[in-house]
Amino acid sequence: MKLFRRIYFVLLSCIVIAWSAPSFAGQWITNQKIQYLYAGDAGGRYAVKLVGINPNPANCGASFDLAMDINSLKLKAMWAMLLTAYVTDKPISVYLNGCEGINNLPVITDISFGW
């Protein structure tokens, strides 16, 4: 019976760790200025380049730009925040989680002002 409990505990622990692992991949990149914004046909993507850094917390294939999911329900709001920050030369914070697109770029899933 002890062996069964031990095996059960180990298997359950492995399942919980594997299930929650994607939540550890994301990272906030705080107080950064925008170098440029891109909206175009290269993979149908919206992209952002931050001044002086190439963050890549998920070890994506490239990090020269940060991509935005064009199917995201938050795309218009996030793009408006980015445009505002760019025009006013104010810093933003972005949450990166995962990789996508032709170039396998880090993906912005959230944006914040004032961090």
PADOSE-162690 format. One record per residue (C-alpha): y, x, z. Coordinates in steps of 0.05 Angstrom, whole numbers, plus 5000, padded with zeros to 4 digits. Layout:
<rs>
YXZ...
</rs>
This chain:
<rs>
500050005000504850585015503550884947505050214914511650154952513650864933512150754859515850084861521950414894522050984843521450514784526650044810531450624823530450894752531850204723538150114763540750814745539050724671542350034670548750264703549350934666554150684611559150504665559751234684561751454613568851174614574951544639582451414648587051904614593651824650601151944636600652184564605752124508603751904439604152404381602651904326599551224311595151064252593050394222589450444156583450434112579951064137574050694167578350084178580950364243586950384287587951074317592351434367593752174378596352394445601052984453597653644469590753394489584153174456580552774511573152664498569652414561563652124524562452764483563852414417563152784351570652874344576752804388582752924342584452184347582751614394580150984360581050254375575749734361578549284305574148714330576848734400580348114426585448574459587148964395593948624382596248684454594049414459597249584392603749264415603649674480602350314440608150164392612750024451610850674485611651064420618450784403621150864474617851544483614651314548607851554574601751114575594851134606588650974565581550824586576451154540569350884537564351064483564851294411565450934344567050974270565751454213568552044252565251834318571851814356572951654430574650914438580550624476578449994513584549904559591750124562596650154620604050334631606550664694600651084717
</rs>
